Amino acid sequence: MTYELDAATNSVPTGPGTRSVELTSDWNTPAGTANGGYLLAILLRAALEESDKPDPLSVAVTYLKPTKPGPADLTVSPVRLGRRVSTYTVTLSQAGSLITHAVVSLHDAELAGDQQHDGDVAPSIPLPADGIDPMAEWPPGTIPIADRYTARHAAVPPWMTGTPSGDPEAAFWIRPADQRPIDAFAAGAIVDAYPPVTTEVGEIGSATIQLTVHFWRRFTSEWVLMEVVTRRIVDGFHDEDVRLWDTEGRLVATSRQLALLS
């Protein structure tokens, strides 16, 4: 079976360090532009395809302008090929215009150290089987990115009922709608899958400027527990922090983004 995320991020080599990819509107946001997590996954996968390191460690993407559905070009350039960590720059362009720029670090999780200290504690919410789907009443196709994922909440988020809580945070279970197993690669897309929690203070429109993801372990999970928090809204910009836990309660990825309210 070919899962949606794998099909939508597949790129074809066109030369040394260059690849082509067909961008789809299936991952568009309500603004009609490609979701930032989808674009991050394209960049991350291109680096993985060009490297001998199998595991993501970090990716930092700067979004320069919106994409359009259709062909795009990728360039993967090594910055340093190390024994434990290899780092690349990856760019995405359309019609000769630079769209995104990323710095991607990869490693081999099998060769990582075994030191452990984790002070993060997952939120306590009902398991997916006991949660509710707040998007169940939304007609398919209304928001393309929303059709790519399935979420389970303890209760309907207040902003969806027209009564924003004033508290810009959320915690819920999420997985790809086609039930693709979640690994570190899929986690890179998922961290940007949820509507901005600025909706809880009445701010719905948001466009990502910069997104950084850290991947903490190699894993596979049916669902991930996602916590999203915005702590600052200043002069039209806001931050957003995300933490992901697998079904075993292990922290698997964290991210931070800077975004522009629109």
Secondary structure by P-SEA (a helix, b strand, c coil): cccaaaaaabbbbcccccbbbbbbcccccccccccaaaaaaaaaaaaaaacccccccbbbbbbcccccccbbbbbbbbccccccbbbbbbbbbccccccccbbbbbbccccccccccccccccccccccccccccccccccccaaaaabbbbbccccccccccccccccbbbbbcccccccccaaaaaaaccccccccccccccbbbbcbbbbbbcccccccbbbbbbbbcccccccbbbbbbbbcccccccccccbbbbcc
